[in-house]
């Protein structure tokens, strides 16, 4: 059946990828039907109704950063509710990643997922027995899984490179699981759950939910960094998992991660997430501000020792805020950086060995991380030596200024300088391949066969020229061009037909009708001279005369300059030329891919979307 093809082909994965575009309902419907045609070679003729999470007040009120779209799709007597849960795209999502999956301190997005599904059912007025299917990538798949196994929100889940299930988050989300864990592990204080060995808690979680009725299907890249890290962190994977080697040129990030100690992975993960959240907000300066917990603009005016004293004397609240923030944020930041520095050769050496970075980049980052640790250590020591907090008065006392001045200078320039040097080395660009392995596109390309591949949200066909060079054609764009071009020319031809009708009815027929009225009146005057003379009062003014005849001396000229046949012919010729152009384009594409039997049919059907 048609609905089965949504999940048995790449339709569901491409639809999940499209969710990141935040299309309007009518645009998303067209996109869905276009993807369906491209992947199946058939026109979807069922009905599609769409509802977005932004239209759900209950979901929006949770302020979780959740973003999702539900599609009620029906065809041939079959109906299903499909819910696409969007993955991490901004600071709000990554903030929830930290608090929720990684720290187990927030379940807002999971709650929002369930609320949105309930609201979607109410919005569409569907029955309880209507099957609910979820599509998700990354955090989107995670939200589906937790609500699916705990709340039975979904009957079936399809995920790609999904963030797996963290026991700590489920412990906070599911009251029955909370009680079961406490009883099994003898937990009396909920905070002690973090003391349970991660492997033991993962095994218990897996066993506890093993009978969950939800069917989960996952496609995961062997090179996906998120899966490599979360698996090592003790997250649990549910359902049938299809592991795909999406980047055969490297051995896989998981092999690299397995060689790195757990505490190093944890520190690297936390810093990476902090960097991502801050960088989304405003680049290097924002990264520094977020990690240090201070506003760097406070430090801009410090050019010498006296500036410290003036700042302390005249902007004491600002100074107070900065010192306290540094005292709070420097120790944990320094601890994470120190762990990485101590293992820098292992981390970045393995990245170099696996071909992810160059040797020069390896050396640069090892050097800059060491400088970063040294600067942070000196700043930390200077702040503690020169400024002391009076706990009772909650005030600061300043003991010195030179070392404190140097500390601020390092935080302002050296800290951001080290980050910029690492960025300028091009290491992040080289590591794009790791990031790409988390994407839906790389997965789609790994699954594609023959002449097919994917770029962005589009399907690409590749042929070979006579010289042996590859010729790539964006088939999605070609079909869009053909469909939209045909629609435009149809609209033009319809407008021309309306113009012809208007010219005929409003000009030619109107002229004939008005001419007839004039001639009829002339005839009436000439055939009734006495009656006309009486009505004009001539009989009273000239009683001795009798009007025997009247002759109207007037001419009705023929209609001039109203013949638009030539112009209309030109318009029609222009449309015909446009049609010919897109038909020639279609033929050229079909000739390139003559072996693709469904291609010609796709061009025919796309006009029906």
C-alpha positions in Angstrom: 0.0 0.0 0.0 1.0 3.6 -0.5 1.6 4.3 3.2 3.9 1.3 3.6 6.2 2.9 1.0 6.8 5.9 3.3 8.8 3.8 5.6 10.0 1.0 3.3 11.9 3.6 1.1 14.0 6.7 1.9 10.8 8.8 2.0 10.8 8.9 5.8 14.4 9.8 6.2 14.2 12.6 3.6 11.0 13.9 5.2 12.9 14.0 8.6 15.7 16.0 6.9 13.1 18.4 5.5 11.8 19.1 9.0 14.9 21.3 9.6 13.6 23.7 6.8 10.6 24.7 8.9 8.3 24.8 5.8 4.8 26.1 5.8 2.0 23.4 5.7 1.3 23.8 2.0 5.0 23.8 1.1 5.6 20.7 3.3 2.7 18.9 1.6 4.2 19.6 -1.9 7.7 18.6 -0.6 6.3 15.3 0.8 4.6 14.4 -2.5 7.7 15.4 -4.4 9.9 13.1 -2.3 7.4 10.3 -2.5 7.4 10.6 -6.3 11.2 10.7 -6.5 11.7 7.7 -4.2 8.8 5.5 -5.4 8.2 6.6 -9.0 4.5 6.9 -8.1 2.2 9.9 -7.5 0.8 10.0 -4.0 -2.9 10.6 -4.4 -4.0 10.4 -0.8 -4.8 13.3 1.6 -2.3 15.1 3.9 -3.2 17.3 6.9 -0.4 19.1 8.7 -0.1 20.5 12.3 3.0 22.2 13.7 4.1 22.4 17.4 4.2 26.2 17.2 0.4 26.0 16.8 0.1 23.9 20.0 -0.3 26.2 23.0 0.2 23.3 25.5 3.5 22.4 23.8 4.8 26.0 23.5 4.0 26.7 27.2 6.6 24.1 28.2 9.3 26.4 26.8 11.5 23.3 26.1 12.8 24.3 22.6 10.9 21.3 21.2 10.1 21.5 17.5 7.9 19.0 15.7 5.4 18.5 12.9 2.6 16.0 12.7 1.1 14.8 9.4 -2.2 12.9 9.2 -1.8 10.9 6.0 -4.6 8.8 4.5 -4.9 6.8 1.3 -7.0 3.9 0.1 -8.9 3.6 3.4 -5.7 3.5 5.5 -4.8 6.4 7.9 -1.8 7.0 10.1 -0.4 9.9 12.2 3.2 10.6 11.4 5.1 12.8 13.9 8.5 14.3 12.9 10.6 15.3 16.0 13.3 17.8 15.0 16.8 17.2 16.2 19.3 19.7 17.8 19.6 22.9 15.9 20.1 25.7 18.3 21.2 26.8 21.8 17.9 25.8 23.4 18.2 22.2 22.0 21.8 21.8 23.1 21.0 23.2 26.5 18.3 20.5 26.8 20.9 18.0 25.6 23.2 18.9 28.5 20.5 19.1 31.1 18.5 16.1 29.9 20.3 13.2 28.1 23.8 14.0 29.4 23.0 15.2 32.9 19.6 13.7 33.6 18.4 17.0 35.0 15.6 17.9 32.6 12.9 16.0 30.8 11.2 19.0 29.1 11.6 17.9 25.5 10.4 14.4 26.2 7.3 15.9 28.0 6.8 18.3 25.1 6.9 15.4 22.6 4.1 13.5 24.4 2.0 16.7 24.8 2.4 17.5 21.1 1.2 14.0 20.1 -1.8 14.3 22.4 -2.6 17.8 21.0 -2.2 16.5 17.4 -4.7 13.7 18.0 -7.2 16.3 19.4 -6.5 18.7 16.6 -7.2 16.1 13.9 -10.0 14.4 15.9 -8.5 10.9 15.3 -9.4 7.7 17.0 -7.3 6.2 19.7 -6.6 3.1 17.6 -5.1 5.2 14.8 -1.4 4.1 14.4 1.1 6.8 15.4 4.5 6.6 13.8 7.5 8.8 14.7 10.4 9.9 12.6 13.5 11.5 14.2 17.1 12.3 13.9 19.6 12.9 16.8 17.7 14.4 19.7 14.4 13.9 17.8 14.9 10.2 17.8 15.8 10.3 21.5 12.5 12.2 22.4 10.5 9.6 20.5 12.2 6.7 22.2 11.8 7.9 25.8 8.1 8.7 25.3 7.6 5.6 23.2 8.9 3.0 25.8 7.6 4.8 28.8 4.2 6.3 27.7 3.4 4.2 24.7 3.1 7.5 22.8 4.2 5.8 19.5 3.3 2.5 17.9 6.4 2.6 15.7 9.6 4.7 15.7 12.1 5.3 12.9 15.3 6.9 13.8 18.5 7.9 12.0 21.7 8.6 14.0 19.7 9.0 17.1 20.8 10.0 20.5 20.3 6.9 22.6 18.5 6.5 25.9 20.3 7.7 29.0 19.2 5.8 32.2 19.6 9.0 34.4 17.0 10.9 32.3 14.5 8.0 32.4 15.1 7.8 36.1 13.9 11.4 36.3 11.0 10.9 33.8 9.4 7.6 34.7 8.1 7.3 38.4 7.8 3.5 38.1 11.3 3.1 36.8 12.5 5.5 39.6 11.0 3.2 42.2 12.4 0.0 40.5 15.9 1.4 40.4 15.8 2.5 44.0 14.6 -0.8 45.2 17.0 -2.9 43.0 20.1 -0.9 43.9 19.1 0.1 47.4 19.0 3.8 46.6 17.6 6.0 49.4 18.9 9.4 48.2 18.1 10.0 44.5 21.4 11.8 44.1 23.2 8.5 44.8 21.9 7.1 41.5 24.9 8.6 39.8 27.1 6.3 42.0 25.7 3.2 40.3 28.2 1.8 37.7 27.0 3.0 34.3 27.1 -0.5 32.8 25.0 -2.0 35.6 22.4 0.8 35.3 22.3 0.4 31.5 21.7 -3.4 31.8 18.9 -2.9 34.3 17.3 -0.2 32.1 17.5 -2.5 29.0 15.9 -5.4 30.9 13.2 -3.2 32.5 11.8 -1.9 29.2 12.5 -5.1 27.1 8.7 -5.8 26.8 7.7 -2.3 25.6 5.3 -2.8 22.7 6.7 0.1 20.6 8.6 -1.1 17.5 11.9 0.8 17.1 13.9 0.8 13.9 17.2 2.6 13.8 19.8 3.4 11.1 23.1 4.4 12.7 26.4 5.4 11.1 29.4 3.5 12.3 31.2 6.9 12.1 28.5 8.8 14.0 30.4 10.6 16.9 27.2 11.0 19.0 26.6 7.2 19.0 30.2 6.5 19.8 30.3 8.8 22.8 26.8 8.0 24.2 27.4 4.3 24.0 30.6 4.7 25.9 28.8 6.9 28.4 26.4 4.0 29.3 23.4 5.0 27.2 21.0 2.2 26.2 20.0 1.3 22.6 16.6 -0.2 21.9 15.0 -1.8 18.8 16.6 -3.3 15.7 19.6 -1.4 14.7 21.1 -1.3 11.2 24.7 -0.1 11.4 25.9 1.5 8.2 29.5 2.4 7.3 28.8 5.8 5.9 32.5 6.9 5.6 34.6 3.9 4.4 37.7 6.1 4.0 38.2 6.0 7.8 38.0 3.2 10.3 35.3 4.9 12.3 35.2 7.3 15.2 34.1 4.6 17.6 37.4 2.8 17.3 39.1 6.0 18.2 36.7 6.8 21.1 37.2 3.3 22.6 40.9 4.0 23.0 40.3 7.2 25.0 39.7 7.0 28.8 36.1 7.7 30.0 37.0 10.8 32.1 38.7 12.3 29.0 35.6 11.6 26.9 33.4 13.2 29.5 35.5 16.4 29.7 35.8 16.6 25.9 32.1 16.1 25.5 31.2 18.8 28.0 33.6 21.3 26.5 32.3 20.5 23.0 28.7 21.0 24.0 29.5 24.3 25.9 31.4 25.5 22.8 28.5 24.6 20.5 25.9 26.4 22.6 28.1 29.5 23.0 29.3 29.6 19.4 25.7 29.6 18.2 25.2 32.7 20.2 28.1 34.8 19.1 31.5 33.3 18.1 34.8 33.2 20.0 34.1 36.0 22.5 30.8 34.4 23.4 32.5 31.1 23.8 35.0 32.7 26.2 32.3 34.5 28.1 30.2 31.4 28.5 33.0 29.2 29.6 34.4 31.8 32.0 31.0 33.0 33.2 32.0 36.7 32.7 31.2 39.4 30.3 34.4 40.1 28.4 33.4 43.6 27.7 34.0 44.3 31.4 37.7 43.6 30.8 38.0 45.8 27.7 39.0 49.0 29.6 41.8 47.4 31.6 45.1 48.7 30.1 47.2 48.8 33.3 47.4 48.4 37.0 45.5 51.6 37.8 42.6 50.4 35.8 42.1 47.5 38.2 42.0 49.9 41.2 39.6 52.3 39.4 37.4 49.4 38.4 37.4 48.1 42.0 36.7 51.6 43.4 34.1 52.9 41.0 32.4 49.8 39.6 32.5 47.6 42.6 29.4 45.6 41.8 30.7 44.8 38.3 34.1 43.9 39.7 32.5 41.8 42.4 30.3 39.9 39.9 33.4 39.2 37.7 35.6 37.9 40.5 32.9 35.7 41.9 32.0 34.3 38.5 35.7 33.5 37.8 36.0 31.8 41.2 33.0 29.6 40.4 33.8 28.9 36.7 37.6 28.6 36.5 38.0 25.5 38.7 35.7 23.2 36.7 36.9 24.6 33.4 40.5 24.2 34.4 39.8 20.6 35.5 38.3 19.7 32.2 41.1 21.3 30.2 43.8 19.6 32.4 42.3 16.2 31.8 42.4 16.9 28.0 46.0 18.3 28.3 47.2 15.2 30.1 45.8 13.0 27.4 46.4 15.3 24.4 48.9 13.0 22.7 46.4 10.1 22.8 43.3 12.1 21.7 44.8 14.2 18.9 47.4 11.5 18.0 44.6 9.1 17.3 42.7 11.7 15.3 45.8 12.1 13.2 46.4 8.4 12.8 42.8 7.9 11.6 43.2 10.7 9.0 40.8 13.2 10.5 43.4 15.9 11.0 46.9 16.7 9.7 50.1 16.3 11.7 50.5 20.1 11.8 47.0 20.5 13.1 47.7 17.9 15.8 50.8 19.7 16.9 49.0 23.1 17.0 46.1 21.9 19.1 48.3 20.1 21.5 50.4 23.3 21.9 47.4 25.6 22.3 45.6 23.4 24.8 48.8 23.4 26.9 49.0 27.2 26.7 45.4 27.4 27.6 45.8 25.3 30.7 48.9 27.4 31.7 47.1 30.7 31.3 44.0 29.5 33.2 46.2 28.1 36.0 48.0 31.4 36.4 44.8 33.4 36.3 43.2 31.1 38.9 46.2 31.5 41.2 46.3 35.3 40.7 42.6 35.7 41.5 42.9 33.7 44.7 46.0 35.4 45.8 44.8 39.0 45.2 41.1 38.9 45.9 39.4 37.2 48.9 35.7 36.8 49.5 34.4 37.7 52.9 31.7 35.1 53.3 29.8 37.0 56.0 29.7 40.4 54.3 29.6 38.8 50.8 32.2 41.4 49.6 35.6 41.4 48.0 38.8 42.7 49.4 41.6 43.6 47.0 45.1 42.8 48.1 47.1 43.5 45.1 46.8 44.5 41.5 49.7 43.6 39.2 49.2 39.8 39.1 45.5 40.4 38.9 46.0 42.7 36.0 48.1 40.1 34.2 45.4 37.5 34.9 42.7 39.6 33.3 45.0 40.3 30.4 45.4 36.5 29.9 41.7 35.9 30.1 41.0 38.6 27.7 43.6 38.0 25.1 45.5 34.7 25.6 42.3 32.7 26.2 40.5 33.9 23.1 43.8 33.8 21.2 44.3 30.1 21.9 40.8 29.4 20.7 41.4 31.5 17.6 44.7 29.8 16.8 43.0 26.4 17.0 40.2 27.6 14.8 42.6 29.2 12.3 44.5 25.9 12.0 41.5 24.6 10.0 41.0 21.7 12.4 37.3 22.2 12.7 37.0 22.1 8.9 38.9 18.9 8.9 36.7 17.4 11.6 33.6 18.2 9.4 33.8 14.6 8.3 33.0 13.5 11.8 30.1 16.0 12.0 28.9 14.9 8.5 28.7 11.3 9.7 26.0 12.4 12.1 24.0 13.9 9.3 21.1 12.4 7.4 22.7 13.2 4.1 25.7 11.0 4.6 23.4 8.1 5.6 21.2 8.6 2.5 24.3 8.6 0.3 25.6 5.4 1.9 22.2 3.7 1.2 21.9 5.0 -2.3 22.9 2.8 -5.2 23.6 3.0 -8.9 23.4 6.5 -10.3 21.6 8.0 -7.3 23.0 10.2 -4.6 21.9 13.1 -2.4 22.9 16.7 -2.0 21.3 18.9 0.6 17.6 18.0 0.4 17.7 16.9 -3.2 18.1 13.7 -5.2 21.0 13.6 -7.7 21.4 11.4 -10.7 24.9 10.8 -12.2 25.7 9.8 -15.8 28.9 9.5 -17.7 29.7 11.7 -20.7 31.3 10.5 -23.9 34.7 11.6 -22.5 34.2 9.5 -19.4 33.5 12.5 -17.2 30.6 12.3 -14.7 27.6 14.4 -15.4 25.5 15.2 -12.3 21.8 16.3 -12.6 19.8 17.5 -9.7 16.7 15.4 -10.3 14.7 17.1 -7.6 15.5 20.5 -9.1 14.7 19.2 -12.6 11.3 17.9 -11.6 10.6 21.1 -9.7 11.6 23.1 -12.8 9.4 21.0 -15.0 6.4 21.1 -12.6 6.7 24.8 -11.8 7.4 25.7 -15.4 4.4 23.7 -16.6 2.2 25.4 -14.0 3.5 28.8 -15.0 2.8 28.2 -18.7 -0.6 26.8 -17.9 -1.4 29.9 -15.9 -0.1 32.1 -18.8 -2.2 30.2 -21.3 -5.2 30.5 -19.0 -4.6 34.2 -18.8 -4.3 34.5 -22.6 -7.6 32.6 -23.0 -9.3 35.0 -20.5 -7.8 37.9 -22.5 -9.2 36.5 -25.7 -12.6 36.1 -24.1 -12.5 39.6 -22.7 -11.6 41.1 -26.0 -14.4 39.2 -27.7 -17.0 39.9 -25.1 -16.1 43.4 -23.7 -14.9 45.0 -27.0 -16.2 43.2 -30.1 -19.6 42.0 -28.8 -20.1 45.2 -26.8 -19.4 47.3 -29.9 -21.9 45.3 -31.9 -24.5 45.7 -29.3 -24.0 49.4 -29.0 -23.9 49.8 -32.8 -27.2 47.9 -33.1 -28.8 50.2 -30.4 -27.7 53.3 -32.4 -29.0 51.9 -35.7 -32.2 50.8 -34.2 -32.7 54.3 -32.8 -31.9 55.9 -36.2 -34.4 53.5 -37.9 -37.0 54.4 -35.3 -36.6 58.2 -35.9 -36.6 57.9 -39.7 -39.6 55.6 -39.7 -41.7 57.7 -37.4 -41.0 61.4 -38.3 -44.4 62.7 -37.1 -44.0 61.1 -33.7 -40.5 62.3 -33.3 -41.6 65.9 -34.4 -44.4 65.9 -31.8 -42.0 64.7 -29.0 -39.6 67.5 -30.0 -42.3 70.1 -29.8 -42.0 71.1 -33.4 -45.8 70.6 -34.0 -46.6 73.4 -31.5 -44.0 75.8 -32.8 -44.8 75.2 -36.5 -48.5 74.3 -36.6 -48.8 75.1 -40.3 -46.1 72.6 -41.2 -46.2 68.8 -41.4 -43.0 66.7 -41.0 -43.2 64.1 -43.7 -39.7 62.5 -43.2 -36.5 62.7 -41.2 -33.0 61.7 -42.3 -30.4 61.2 -39.6 -27.1 62.5 -41.0 -24.7 60.3 -39.0 -22.1 57.6 -39.6 -21.3 54.6 -37.4 -17.6 54.0 -38.0 -16.2 50.5 -37.9 -14.3 49.4 -34.8 -10.6 50.3 -35.1 -7.4 49.3 -33.2 -9.3 46.6 -31.4 -7.8 43.7 -33.3 -5.4 42.0 -30.8 -5.0 38.8 -32.8 -1.4 39.5 -33.6 -0.6 40.2 -30.0 -2.4 37.2 -28.7 -0.6 35.1 -31.3 2.7 36.4 -30.0 1.7 35.5 -26.4 0.7 32.0 -27.4 3.9 31.6 -29.3 5.9 32.7 -26.3 4.1 30.1 -24.1 4.6 27.4 -26.8 8.4 28.3 -26.8 8.4 27.9 -23.0 6.7 24.6 -23.2 9.2 23.5 -25.9 12.1 24.6 -23.7 11.1 22.6 -20.7 10.2 19.6 -22.9 13.6 19.8 -24.5 15.2 19.9 -21.0 13.1 16.9 -20.0 14.2 15.0 -23.1 17.9 15.8 -22.5 17.6 14.5 -18.9 15.8 11.4 -20.1 18.4 10.7 -22.7 21.2 10.9 -20.1 19.5 8.3 -18.0 17.7 6.2 -20.5 18.2 3.1 -18.3 16.0 4.7 -15.6 12.6 3.3 -16.6 10.6 5.4 -14.2 12.2 8.7 -15.1 9.8 9.6 -17.9 6.8 8.6 -15.8 8.1 10.8 -13.0 8.1 13.8 -15.3 4.5 13.0 -16.4 3.3 12.6 -12.8 5.1 15.5 -11.2 2.6 17.9 -12.8 -0.1 16.3 -10.7 1.4 17.3 -7.4 
